Amino acid sequence: MSTAQPAVTFRSVSKVFNERARDRVKALDDINLEIQPGEFISLIGPSGCGKSTLLRLVGDLIAPSAGTVLVNGKPAPQARLNREYGMVFQQATLYDWRTISHNVQLPLEVLGWPAAKREARAREMLRLVQLEEFARHYPWQLSGGMQQRVAIARALAFEPSILLMDEPFGALDEMTRERLQLEVLRLWSQTGKTVIFVTHSIPEAVFLSTRVVVMSARPGRISGVVEIDLPQPRGFETREHPRFFEKITEVRERLRQDEVRTPSA
């Protein structure tokens, strides 16, 4: 068993929105989870179960109503100040008036890096996502998949130890999605980052992850954790492996068991 400090720890975490209002919503209830450094964790569950809320708690975009969120052993607000994570959302959210290189440099500008150092780092990151030749292009000149690769490069630019990804491929076609899954696994292997990935796709979660965290319907609870023991590195042939289909079935059955236990609204 690893003795390393967890990358992320949730201790009895709950989240209630509009807590003092009549329309209060309990989004999460009693979440307990440890994520180890270098893991690739996918969060999966029905719509509205709090997957993205968990991600935002790690990123200190919202605060828990109860419990503790630790990032690399520190409270989430301190980890945010220390720039210990990068975030990638469903939309790339690039600025059309900035070149690809200058989009990647944006967080480095905020941090006050000198221009030469910013440019060198942007070149390095664009080389990592295999887009170096597009540095002087603008976002509207790139496909949706290429834009997401730029967003990933930007999120990695300031060397965070954790990458938070909130359905980053949800708006893409299936072929582009599969290519980017391979791209993300390559980047994960090269950088050793801890990745927390939100998805609605069971095959995507199984293909990418070391563990899949299955969540219940709202209020979101962790109903199970499925270990994914598929060999690394993974490629197109992984999707044809019998073990791949076994793990998809295991995750699907875990989701169905929770549906049976959860009474309909």
C-alpha positions as CSV (number, residue, x, y, z in Angstrom):
1,M,0.0,0.0,0.0
2,S,1.3,3.5,-0.9
3,T,2.4,5.7,2.0
4,A,2.3,8.8,-0.2
5,Q,0.2,11.8,0.9
6,P,-3.1,11.7,-1.1
7,A,-3.4,14.2,-3.9
8,V,-7.1,14.8,-2.9
9,T,-9.0,13.9,0.2
10,F,-12.7,14.2,0.8
11,R,-13.8,13.7,4.5
12,S,-17.5,13.6,5.2
13,V,-18.1,16.2,2.6
14,S,-21.7,17.5,1.9
15,K,-22.9,20.4,-0.2
16,V,-26.2,22.2,0.0
17,F,-27.1,25.0,-2.4
18,N,-29.5,27.8,-1.3
19,E,-29.2,26.4,2.2
20,R,-31.5,28.9,3.9
21,A,-34.0,29.2,1.1
22,R,-37.2,27.2,0.3
23,D,-35.6,25.8,-2.8
24,R,-32.5,24.4,-1.1
25,V,-30.9,21.5,-2.9
26,K,-28.7,18.9,-1.2
27,A,-26.2,18.1,-4.0
28,L,-23.7,15.9,-2.1
29,D,-24.0,13.8,1.1
30,D,-21.2,12.3,3.2
31,I,-18.5,12.0,0.5
32,N,-15.4,10.1,1.7
33,L,-12.7,9.5,-0.9
34,E,-8.9,9.5,-1.2
35,I,-7.2,10.0,-4.6
36,Q,-3.5,9.1,-4.8
37,P,-0.8,11.0,-6.7
38,G,-0.7,9.9,-10.4
39,E,-4.1,8.2,-10.4
40,F,-6.6,8.7,-13.2
41,I,-10.0,8.9,-11.6
42,S,-13.3,9.1,-13.5
43,L,-16.5,10.3,-11.8
44,I,-19.6,8.8,-13.3
45,G,-23.3,8.8,-12.3
46,P,-26.7,10.1,-13.4
47,S,-27.2,13.7,-14.4
48,G,-27.4,16.0,-11.4
49,C,-25.6,13.6,-9.0
50,G,-22.9,16.1,-8.1
51,K,-19.9,15.0,-10.3
52,S,-19.1,18.5,-11.4
53,T,-19.8,19.8,-7.9
54,L,-17.1,17.5,-6.6
55,L,-14.7,18.9,-9.1
56,R,-15.5,22.5,-8.2
57,L,-14.9,21.7,-4.5
58,V,-11.4,20.5,-5.4
59,G,-10.8,23.7,-7.4
60,D,-12.2,25.9,-4.6
61,L,-14.8,27.3,-7.0
62,I,-17.3,26.5,-4.3
63,A,-17.0,25.6,-0.6
64,P,-18.4,22.5,1.1
65,S,-21.4,22.9,3.4
66,A,-19.8,20.3,5.8
67,G,-16.7,18.2,5.9
68,T,-13.2,18.8,4.6
69,V,-11.5,18.9,1.2
70,L,-7.7,18.6,1.1
71,V,-5.5,19.0,-1.9
72,N,-2.0,17.7,-1.5
73,G,-2.6,17.9,2.3
74,K,-3.7,21.5,2.2
75,P,-7.2,23.1,2.4
76,A,-8.6,23.6,-1.1
77,P,-8.4,27.5,-0.9
78,Q,-4.7,27.3,-0.1
79,A,-4.1,24.8,-3.0
80,R,-5.9,27.3,-5.3
81,L,-3.6,30.1,-4.2
82,N,-0.6,27.7,-4.8
83,R,-1.8,26.9,-8.4
84,E,-1.8,23.2,-7.7
85,Y,-4.4,22.3,-10.2
86,G,-5.4,23.2,-13.8
87,M,-9.0,22.9,-15.1
88,V,-10.4,21.9,-18.5
89,F,-14.1,22.3,-19.2
90,Q,-16.5,21.0,-21.8
91,Q,-16.0,24.1,-23.9
92,A,-12.4,25.2,-24.6
93,T,-13.1,28.8,-23.7
94,L,-10.3,30.2,-25.8
95,Y,-10.1,33.9,-26.7
96,D,-10.7,34.4,-30.5
97,W,-8.6,37.6,-30.6
98,R,-5.5,35.9,-29.1
99,T,-3.3,33.5,-31.0
100,I,-3.1,29.9,-29.9
101,S,0.3,30.6,-28.3
102,H,-1.1,33.7,-26.4
103,N,-4.1,31.7,-25.2
104,V,-1.7,29.1,-23.7
105,Q,0.3,32.0,-22.1
106,L,-2.7,33.6,-20.5
107,P,-2.3,32.1,-17.0
108,L,1.4,32.8,-17.1
109,E,0.7,36.4,-17.8
110,V,-1.6,36.5,-14.8
111,L,1.3,35.0,-12.7
112,G,3.7,37.7,-14.0
113,W,6.0,35.5,-16.0
114,P,8.4,37.4,-18.2
115,A,7.6,37.4,-21.9
116,A,10.5,35.2,-23.1
117,K,9.8,32.6,-20.4
118,R,6.0,32.6,-21.3
119,E,6.8,32.1,-25.0
120,A,9.2,29.2,-24.3
121,R,6.7,27.5,-22.0
122,A,3.9,27.9,-24.6
123,R,6.1,26.3,-27.2
124,E,6.8,23.4,-24.9
125,M,3.2,22.9,-24.1
126,L,2.0,23.1,-27.7
127,R,4.7,20.5,-28.6
128,L,3.4,18.3,-25.8
129,V,-0.1,18.3,-27.4
130,Q,1.3,18.1,-30.9
131,L,0.1,21.6,-32.0
132,E,3.4,23.5,-32.1
133,E,2.9,24.4,-35.8
134,F,-0.4,26.1,-35.0
135,A,1.1,28.6,-32.5
136,R,0.3,31.6,-34.6
137,H,-3.2,30.5,-35.6
138,Y,-6.4,31.7,-34.0
139,P,-8.9,29.5,-32.3
140,W,-11.5,29.9,-35.0
141,Q,-9.0,28.4,-37.4
142,L,-8.8,25.1,-35.4
143,S,-11.3,22.2,-35.1
144,G,-13.1,21.5,-31.8
145,G,-10.8,18.7,-30.9
146,M,-7.7,20.9,-31.6
147,Q,-9.2,23.6,-29.4
148,Q,-9.6,21.2,-26.6
149,R,-5.9,20.2,-26.9
150,V,-5.0,23.9,-26.6
151,A,-7.2,24.1,-23.5
152,I,-5.3,21.2,-22.0
153,A,-2.0,22.8,-22.9
154,R,-3.1,26.0,-21.2
155,A,-4.2,24.1,-18.1
156,L,-0.8,22.4,-17.8
157,A,1.3,25.5,-18.6
158,F,2.0,26.5,-15.0
159,E,2.9,22.9,-13.9
160,P,0.0,22.0,-11.7
161,S,0.2,18.6,-10.0
162,I,-3.6,17.9,-10.6
163,L,-5.7,18.2,-13.8
164,L,-9.4,18.6,-13.3
165,M,-11.4,17.8,-16.4
166,D,-15.2,18.4,-16.6
167,E,-16.6,16.5,-19.5
168,P,-14.0,17.9,-21.9
169,F,-15.0,15.7,-24.8
170,G,-18.8,15.9,-24.4
171,A,-19.4,18.2,-27.3
172,L,-17.2,16.3,-29.8
173,D,-18.0,13.6,-32.4
174,E,-17.2,10.0,-31.5
175,M,-14.1,9.7,-33.7
176,T,-12.5,12.9,-32.4
177,R,-13.4,11.9,-28.8
178,E,-11.6,8.5,-29.2
179,R,-8.5,10.2,-30.6
180,L,-8.5,12.7,-27.7
181,Q,-8.9,9.9,-25.2
182,L,-5.6,8.5,-26.5
183,E,-4.1,11.9,-26.4
184,V,-5.0,12.4,-22.8
185,L,-3.6,9.0,-21.8
186,R,-0.4,9.9,-23.6
187,L,-0.1,13.2,-21.7
188,W,-1.0,11.5,-18.4
189,S,1.7,8.9,-19.0
190,Q,4.3,11.6,-19.9
191,T,3.6,14.1,-17.1
192,G,2.6,11.8,-14.2
193,K,-0.3,14.2,-13.3
194,T,-3.2,13.2,-11.1
195,V,-6.3,13.4,-13.2
196,I,-9.9,13.7,-12.0
197,F,-12.2,13.3,-15.0
198,V,-16.0,13.8,-15.1
199,T,-17.9,11.9,-17.8
200,H,-21.4,10.5,-18.6
201,S,-19.8,7.7,-20.8
202,I,-19.2,4.4,-19.2
203,P,-16.8,3.2,-22.0
204,E,-14.8,6.4,-21.8
205,A,-14.5,6.1,-18.0
206,V,-13.3,2.5,-18.2
207,F,-10.9,3.2,-21.1
208,L,-9.2,6.1,-19.3
209,S,-9.1,5.3,-15.7
210,T,-7.2,3.5,-13.0
211,R,-10.4,3.7,-10.9
212,V,-14.0,4.7,-11.7
213,V,-16.0,6.3,-8.9
214,V,-19.7,5.6,-9.3
215,M,-22.1,8.1,-7.8
216,S,-25.7,7.8,-6.8
217,A,-28.6,10.1,-7.8
218,R,-29.0,13.3,-5.9
219,P,-28.0,13.8,-3.2
220,G,-24.8,12.4,-4.6
221,R,-23.1,9.7,-2.6
222,I,-20.3,7.3,-3.6
223,S,-22.1,4.1,-4.3
224,G,-19.0,2.2,-5.3
225,V,-15.4,2.3,-6.7
226,V,-14.4,0.0,-9.6
227,E,-10.8,-0.8,-10.0
228,I,-9.8,-0.8,-13.7
229,D,-7.0,-3.3,-14.2
230,L,-6.6,-3.1,-18.0
231,P,-3.0,-3.1,-19.0
232,Q,-1.1,0.0,-19.9
233,P,-0.4,1.6,-22.3
234,R,-3.9,1.5,-23.7
235,G,-4.7,1.9,-27.4
236,F,-7.4,1.1,-29.9
237,E,-6.9,-2.6,-29.3
238,T,-7.9,-2.1,-25.6
239,R,-11.5,-1.4,-26.7
240,E,-11.6,-5.0,-28.2
241,H,-10.2,-6.7,-25.1
242,P,-12.7,-9.0,-23.2
243,R,-11.6,-7.4,-19.9
244,F,-12.7,-3.9,-21.3
245,F,-16.3,-5.2,-21.8
246,E,-16.2,-6.9,-18.4
247,K,-15.3,-3.7,-16.7
248,I,-18.0,-1.7,-18.6
249,T,-20.5,-4.3,-17.4
250,E,-19.3,-4.0,-13.8
251,V,-19.7,-0.2,-13.8
252,R,-23.1,-0.4,-15.6
253,E,-24.4,-2.9,-13.0
254,R,-23.2,-0.7,-10.2
255,L,-25.1,2.2,-11.6
256,R,-28.2,0.0,-12.1
257,Q,-28.0,-1.4,-8.5
258,D,-28.1,2.2,-7.3
259,E,-31.1,3.0,-9.5
260,V,-33.0,0.1,-7.9
261,R,-32.1,1.3,-4.3
262,T,-33.1,4.9,-5.2
263,P,-36.9,5.5,-5.2
264,S,-38.1,7.6,-8.2
265,A,-39.0,11.2,-7.5
